[in-house]
Amino acid sequence: MSICVACQKPLEVELEPEEYEEDVQMGGSSSGKAPAAAPETVPDDVQLNCGCHFHWDCLLEAYQITECPSCGKNIASTSPTGTQQVLCTLNNEGGLQENLDILPLLTEESYLKAYPNERKCRAFLEFCREGDMQAIVGMLQGDNEDSDEDEDEDEEMADDDAEGSADVGIDALLRYQDPIGEMQSGLHAAVQAQSREVAWLLLLLASNLPAAGVSA
């Protein structure tokens, strides 16, 4: 088996079944049986077009846009539509995928690494793109339920954050525009995905916000 060029470990990760986790936490099974078998492994192999293999997390840690972080060869190419792409062979728990463009994922993860306070806004934007009404409602309801409890805690944390952190309340989610995706908002994403239900929900919520700064 090939190894990751970054950490020099086998290209696999361990999965722990729920039963195994419960037994370990409780010091053994309540039924008296021995703990479940050792965790199974699944592939975790990203083979770049230069031939180097990485774990996904190791690639994210060392990622450079146009060059392999190990051998320095150019890994970017031009797609048939004229856009930049980074093709690879990905083998993970989802199976083997060849000629997969991972540039969007690498760009997303690199951005979140630099701006972790935007993770919730970007998750909200992705739900809008997928038309996942249940996830959107759950996220918005969570903001309402947690707002009072988090208010005092947020005030205490504000003094400790030198740069400050972005508000992740409902207003911030609705106003968020994707800086790495043509400044697309959740409403733009829902309309593009032809998700009428999500679009109407966002329009209704946005109508209750102050007019300044709201984009549709």
N, C-alpha and C positions, 0 to 999 in steps of 0.2 A: 504494500500500500504506500502511495505517495505521502509525503508529510508537508505540513504548512511551512513555507519558506520563512515566515516571520517568527513563529514560536517553536518550530522543529518538532511539533507533536502530530500524531496521526490525524487525518482529516475526518474526524467524527466527533460527535458530542453525546453525552449521556442523557438519557431520559429517565426520570424517576416516576414510576407509577404512583397514583394517589395512595394506594394501599401501603406502598413501601414508605412513603413520607409519614403517614399516620403511625405506622409501627415504630419508626425511628423516634418520633416525637414522644410516644407513650412508653418507650422502652420495651416494646414487644406487643404482641397481639393480645387483645382482651380475651380472646377465646383460648389463649394458651398455646396457640400455634406459633411456629417460628416465623420471624419476619419474612416478608416476600423476598424473592430472589433479587440478586444484584441488578442495578439498573441496566436496561438495554441501551444500545448505541444506535445512532442514525448517522448517515453521511452528512458532512458539512464541508463541502469542497467547491471552491470557486476557482476554476481554471481560466486564467486570462489568455488572450490570444497570443501572448509571448511564450506561453508554456508554463508559467509559474502558477503554483497552487497556493491558495490561502483559505483559512477559515474565514467566514463572513465577517466576524467581529475583528479579526486581525487585519483584514483588508481595510475596514473602516478606520481603524486606528492609524494606518500608514498611508491612506489613500491620497493619490495625486491625480489631477484631472487627466493629464495626457500621457503620463509615463508610469510604467510599473514601478512600484516603490521598492522592488527587490533588484531587478536586472536593469532598470532604467530604459527599457525599450518602449517605443510609442505604442499605446494600447487603444488610442482613439481612432475612429474611422468615420467616414461620411456615409450616411444612410441614403437610400434611393431618393428621399425627399430633400436631400441637401443639408440635413441637420447632423450635428455631431452625435456619435454613439460610441458605447464601449461594450463590445460583444464578448460573451464568455460562455463557458459550459458550466452550468450550475447543477450540482447534485446534492440534494438535501432530503428532508423527510417527505417533501412533496414529489420526489422523483427526479429523473434526469431531464434537464432542459438544455438544448443546444442553441447556439447563436442567440442567446438572450441578451437584450440591451439593458444593462444595469446602471447606465448613466443617470436616469431619473432617480433611482433609489440612492445612489451614491451622493448625488447632489442634495437630495432631501436630508439624508443622514449627516452630511457634512455641515449643512446649514443649521440643523438642530444642535449639533455639537457646539457650534459657535454661538447660537442663540437658544439655549435650552428653555428659556422662559416662554418661547412661542410654541412649545410642543402641543399644548392643549388647543390653541387656535388652529394649528395645522391639522390636528386630528379632526376637529370640527369641520374644517374645509374638506377633508377627505370624505367624511360622512355625507356632506352635501353633494360631492361628486358622485358618490355611489348611490345617492337617493335613499340612504338608510334612515328612514323617519324614526324608527324606534331608538336608534343610537343617539340621534340629534335631540329628541325629546328627553331621553335619559340624562344627557349631558346638561341640558338647560334646566331641568328639574333639580339636578344636583347642585347647580349654581345657586338656585333660590333657597334650597334647604340649608346649604352650608354658609350662606352669606353672613348671617347673624353670628354664627359660631366662630367664623374666621376673622371677623372684623377686628377684635382685640388682638388676636394673634398676628394679623397683618400689620397692625400699627407697631407692634414690638419688633417685627422683622424688618420694617422699613429702615430703622436706624442702622441695622447691621449690613444692609445692602448698599455698597458704595455706588453702584451704578443704578440701583433701583430695579424693580421688576414690573413687567407689563401687567395691567389689570386683565384678569381672565374671566370677568363676569360676562353676563349676556351681552351687554353693550359692546364689549371688546371683541367678542366672538362675531357679532353681526357686522362690526366695522372693519374687521381684519381683511387685509388685501394681500395676496400672495406675492412677496417680493421676488420670488424665483419662478413665477408663473404668470407673467404679464399682468400683475396686480389684480388677479381675479379674486372676487369676493365669494362668499358662500352662495349668495343669490345668483351671481353669474354662473357658478358651478352647477347649481340646481337647474337653471334654465338651459344650460348647455347639455346637461344630462337628460333634459325633457322630463324632469321630475316635478310635475305640477303640484303635488301635495306638499313637497318640501318648499317649493318656491312660494306658495301661498302662505305657508307658516312663517317663512322669513319676512315676507312683506308685511304680514300682520304684526309681527314683533317689532320690525323696524319702524312701523308707523307710530309706535309709542315712544320712540327715542327722540331726543332733540334733533332738529333738522341739520344742524352744522355737522359736517363730517360724514354724514350717512351717504353712501353711494349705492346705486342700484344697477 
